[in-house]
Every structure is written in C-alpha cells, then in structure tokens.
Amino acid sequence: MHYIINPWIFYILYLADSVKIVCVLFLILSVLGFVVYCFAYDDFLEEDKYPSPVTLLRRFKIPLILSIVLIVFVPTSETVYKMLIASRVTTENIGTAKETIQDVADYIVDAVKEIEEGSKQ
C-alpha cells in the first residue's frame, strides 16, 4: 500500500513540539537554578567545597548551547505541516486541480441551465 502521507510524519510532528517544550523547560530551569546558585554561593556556600558560578557555567555550556540551538532550529508542528504540503504541491498537481475545478464549474453551469430550461417549460 502506498500512503499519500506517511503515518510516521505525524509522530515526528509530535516529537518536534515535545523537543521544543523540553528544551525551553531545560533552559528556564537552568537559568533559574544558576541564579539561585549564584546567590547561595555568595551567601552560604563555602568556596573550597563547591565550584564557582563561572566553573559551573563552563560545565553546563554545551547542554545550554544545544538547547538554544534546538529551540531555534527545530520547527513547530505548524511549520512541518506547511513543509509537508509544500512538498506535495507540484506544478502537475496544480494543473490537475485547475482542470478538475474547471470541469466541476462547467458541470454546475450546465446543471443550472438545465434547471432553468426545465422551469420555463
């Protein structure tokens, strides 16, 4: 069986939104956690036992940069739908659709003319 739209596309659409949500949550929680750590480091934590905020930021820079990149470059499900539609629309499809619409319009006009002629008699 040949699918017009592969069912896996819908799963990927769901994943795209989920990845964006997880990355945004990770970024928000990381920033909040870092801010709280900075305040706690200055006030309560012993400098020799715990890493400094700069050291902590260096350790987490790759996951933070990765989450920002994913937020920016992973498309939303709406964008993926648009891409899917754009990949299916070709000049041949447009030509076929135009012919079909013209045939339907001609059929409707002919049917209306027949009804008008039938009502005059």
Secondary structure as GFF3:
##gff-version 3
##sequence-region A 1 121
A	DSSP	alpha_helix	8	43	.	.	.	ID=ss1
A	DSSP	alpha_helix	53	59	.	.	.	ID=ss2
A	DSSP	alpha_helix	61	73	.	.	.	ID=ss3
A	DSSP	alpha_helix	77	88	.	.	.	ID=ss4
A	DSSP	alpha_helix	91	120	.	.	.	ID=ss5
###
